[in-house]
Amino acid sequence: MASSSGLEVADIVRRFGPAFRETYRGHLNRSQLRTLGAIEACRTAALGGHVYECAHCGARKIVYNSCRNRHCPKCQSLQTAQWLEQRCAELLPVPYFHVVFTLPEELNPLALSHPRLLYDLLFRCASETLLEIAADPKHLGARIGLLAILHTWSQKLTLHPHLHCLVPAGGLSIDGDWWVRCRRRFFLPVQVLSKLYRGKFLAALQAAVQKGDLPPTHLPALDPLYRKPWMVYSKPPFGSPKQVLAYLARYTHRVALANQRLVKITDKEVTFTWKDYADAETPRQMTLSGEEFLRRFLLHVLPDGFVRIRYFGLFANRHREQKVALCRSLLPGPPPPKLEVESWQARFQRLTGIDPLLCRVCGQPTMRCIEPLAPIPLGGRAPPGP
């Protein structure tokens, strides 16, 4: 979806991308180059498409293919909707807490040089911290489940790795015979979470050096990191599964910057909006050179194959269905909503308000695909993969 001004990140890539690639030749990794190419080619002849013809009046239109790159602002709405539908049946009829784990900025250089290692450790240490403290009889004394989503950006597109965790307000008793509820508006003590998380993460970094996964020269000074508090905070719980789904829709498939935030593009600069969280989320504008905008945008391109939505504890993939069923049997509440099978056309119309089969000439919903179109490479380059 484009911004109200009609601008897209793709416009920025097409305008500044060639010079940017030349300037940073040899410094961009494969994932970043693929992302630039995918966004640039998305829904253009470079990726091919299909010819549609109206069965009523014979009018024709061409629909170009999407790039399906997970960093492309235009390719997330349908994926989000499909993912949310699959999650509906897994939501428990209890409130959910939103817990956020943040990495200190001293580790940002490691996020750039060893993103896969650092972000894997973030998932592992944050999840272990929640599971361990929740199982402690001094706190909740229960086995919990959680969904964790990695974000790496701030509103200004700077590097800010953090993990959003969605956790039910309670868990299974250790023996699995009953549901343990937590206090209404309190989940786990954030100071205890912060200290354990910090200790686990720094110990894991040292272990990575010992195993040879991280060069010793890349390890930052640990004493200052042990002395400073690590940011962990818990937001008030969501009251219903519907509110949980609304949260998930905002967070799961979000990219570093959506098209809707773009304000203006000139021959040299890009202007976009951002929220100033230090001032009650006051909306502001920021202007960057085209080169700096692309540099910041690409900071958030994840390594190929890296999974940024993960499940732990009761929701771990290997036993999720069984454990969710057990939790539901111990909780009062309605049965889970049934997953309705929906065509891509119906989903597209529900999300955008546009019927993709509606003929713009005669107004009848009778457009039909009659032939595919082969990709036409951009500037002689092969079309990028997803």
N, C-alpha and C positions, 0 to 999 in steps of 0.2 A: 504494500500500500504506500502510495506517495504521500508527501506532506501536503498541507493545505496550499502551499505554494507550488505544488506539482514536482518538487525536487526529490531526487533519490540519491542514495549513496552511489549507485551505478553512474550517475552523471559526474560525480566527483572522480571516480576511478577512470572514466573515459577522458575527462579533461586533464587530470594531473598524473594519471597512471604511467604513461610512456616515459615522461621525464623522471618520475619517481623510481621506476624500475632501473633506469640508466644510472641514476645517482647512487642507488643502493645495490648495484650489481655485485653479486658475490656475498651480500649480507642478508639476503632474504632466503628463508628456507622453503622447502618444497610446498609445505602446507600454505604458507603465505602467498606464494606465487599462484598456486591453484585457486586460492580464494579470490585474489584480484581478478584472475581470468574468468572465474565463474560468475562473479557479480557483474563484471563488464558485459558478459555474453547473455546473461539471464533474460529470457523472453525476447530474444532477438533471433534473426536468421542464423546466427552462428551455432545455435543448438538444434536447428531444425524445428519442425512443427507439424501441423496438420491443416489440411484444407477442409472447411466445413461448408456444406451447401444446404440451403433451405428446401425442404421437400415440398413446401407450399408455393413459393414464388421463384425459386431457383437462384436467389441471391447467394453470394459466396463471401467467406471471410477466412483469414489465415490466423491461426492461434499458434504462437511460438512456445516452445517447451521451456520449463523452468530449469534452473541449474541444480536445485535441490541441495545446494551447499548450506551447511548448518549455520554459517556466518552471514548468509545473505538475508537482508531485511525483508525481501519480497517472498521468501520461501518458507516462512514459519507458521503462518496462520492455519493452514490445513493440517500440517504436522501436529501442531498444538492441539487442535480439535480432536484428531484421531487418538492422540496419546491420552487426552483427558477422558475420552469415552472408555478407554481400556482401564483407567484407574477408578472409575466410578464404583465398580463392584468391590474394590479393595478398601474403601473408606469405612472406618468403624463409626458407630453411632455415639461418639464422644467428642468433646472439644479437642482441638489440636493446638499445640504450642509451636511457635516459630522461634527457633534458636539459631543465632548467627555466630560463627567462628571466623575471626579475622587473623590474617598473618601480619606481623609487624613489618614496616617498610624496609627494615634492614635486610629482609630476605628477598626483596624485589630483584636484586641482581641474580639470585639463584633461580627465580621464576623465569628469567629471561634465558639463562644459560642451560638450565636443567628443568624445563617446565613439567615434563612427565613425572620425574622423580618427586619434585616438590609438591605437585598437586595430588599425586597418589598418597604422599605422606599426610597431606591435609585431610583427605577423606579418611584415611586409616586412623589417625590420631584423634580427630574430632569424634568419629563414631565410637571408637573404643572408650573415649572419655565419657560420653553419654551412657553407653551400655554399662560401664563399670560403676559409675556413681549411682545410676538408677537401681542397680542390683544390690547396692549396699543397704543393709537393714536400717542404718542410721538415716537414710534418706527416703527412698521409695520402697526398696526391697522387692523389686519386680523386674522381669525381663520385658524390655520394651522393643518397639520397632521404630524405624525412622527412614525417611526419604531425604536424601541430601543432594543439593544442586549447587554446582560450582559457578560462581561469577568471578570475573577477574578485573572488572572495570569500576571506576568512579564515574560520577556524572560528567566530569570533565575529560573522560576517556583516558585518564592516567591509570597506571597499574595499581590495582587494589584487590588482591586475591582474598576472597572470603567464601564461606560455605553457608548456604541457607538450609537449615534442617527443619523438617516438618515432623513433629512427634505427637502421637496421641497422648492425652492427659491420663496416663496410667499404663498398666501393663499386666502381663500374666504373673501370678504368684510363681515363686521358684519351683514349686511342685506342679504347676500347671493346672491347679484345681479351681482357681477363682481369679477374678479380676480385681487388681489393686488400683484404687482410684487415688489420684494425687489431690492436693488442695485446690480449691476452685480457681484461684488466680496465681498459683505458685507451683512451679514444676520442680526445678532443682536449683540449689544455690549457685549463682553464677561465679562467685569468687572461688568456690571449690572446683567448679568446672574449669575455670581459667588456669588455676595452678597446676592441675593434673594435665590439662591439654598442653601447657607450656613445657612441663617436664617430659611428657611423652614425645613431643615433637623434637626437642633439642637432643634427647637421647637417640631418637631415630636418625637425626642428621649425623651424629657421631658414629652410629652403627653403619651408615651408608659409606662414610669415609673408610672405616675399617674393612668393609667388604669390597672396596674398590669401585663402588658405584658413583662416588663423588670425589673429585680430586681434592686433596687437603688444602690446596691454595684457594679453592672456591668457598671454603667454609668460613663464614664470618666469625668475628669474635663473639664467643658464647656468653662470657660473664655479663656483659651489659644486657643481653637478652634474657638471662636468668633473673636479673634484678628488676626489669621493667614488667608491669602488668600486661598481659595479653588480653585483647578485647574479645569478650564473649558476652552477648546479651540475649535476653529472652523477652520476646514481645508478648503482650496479653493474648490469651488463647482465642482462637476462632470458635464461634458458638455452634456452628452447624456444618455438615458436610458440604452444603451449597457454598458457604463462605470459604471452605477449604479449596474447593474447585476454583473459585474465583481467584484465590491466591495463586494456585498452581498455574492458571491461565496467564497470569502476569509474569511469573518467574521462570517457568520451566524452559521454554524455547526462546527466551529473550536473547537478542544480540547486543553487541556493545553500544550501538546507536541505531535507533529506529528512524526510518525515513521521516516520520512525523515531526521529528525534532529539528529538521533542517529549515533554515530561514532564508538564506541567501548564498549564492555562489557567484563569485566574480572571476576574472581572469587570474587572480592571484590568491584569493582567500575564500574561506568557508565560514559561515556563521550558523551556529546551532544554539538551541536552548538547553539549559540545565537547571536543576533544582538545587538551591542553596540550603542544605539540610541544617547548616549552622544558624540559619535565619528563618526558621519555621517553613522550610521548603519553598522559599520565595523563588519564583521563576526568574531566571536571568539569561543573558545571551553571552556567548563567547565567540570570538573570531580568531581563527588560526590560518596560517598559510596552508595552501593545498597540500604541500609536502608534509607539514607537521600533522595535519589531520590524518593523512594516510598512515604516517608512522605510528600515531597513537592507535588508530583503528586496528592495525595489524599486531599490536602488542597482545591482542586478545584472541588471536587465532590459535586454537589448540592443536597439539600434534595429531597427525592422522590416526584415526582409530581410538582416540582417547574418549572414554565414557564420562560424560559430565553430569549424568543423573544416575545415582546409585542407591541401593537399598541395603539395610543392615538389620541385624537382630531378627525380630519376628518377621520382618518383611524381606529378608534375604531371599534371593531368587529360588534357591534350592528347595525351600519349604514354605514359601509365601502362602500358597493357596490353602495348605493344611492348617497353618497357624492362624490365618485370618478367619477361617471357618471355626476354629476352636474359640477364638476371641468372641466371635459373634454369638456362639452358643452360650457364652457366659454373660452376655450383655443384653439388656432389654432394648427393644427398638425395632423399627421396621426392617424387612428384608432389603438386601442391596438392590439398587435399581438395575433393571435388566438392560443389557447392552443391545441397543437397536442397530440393526444393519442399515447403513445409509450409503447411498451412492455418492461418488465424488461430486456429481452435479448438484445433488440436494445439499451436501455439506457446503459447497461453494456458495450456493444461493443463501443458505442460512447465515453464513459468516459475512458475506459482502452485500447481500440484498440484490445481487445481480443473477439473473437466470442465464447460465452460459449457453443454453439451447434456444434462447429467444432471438428470433430474427429481427434485426434493426430496421429492415425494410417493411415487412408486412406485419410484424408484431406477433407472429405465431411462434410457439415453442417447438419448432420443427427443424432446427439445425441438426445436421447429421455429418459425421466425419466421412469423407469420400476418398481421401488419399493422404499419405504422409509426405512430408517435405524433408529432403536430406539436409544435413547441416552445411552451412557455408562458412568456412573458417574466417575468423577476423584477421585481416592483414597477413594472411598466409599461415597463421598459427593454427594448430589443431585445436578444436573446441575443447574446453576444460571439462574434466569429469566432475562428478558431484563430490 
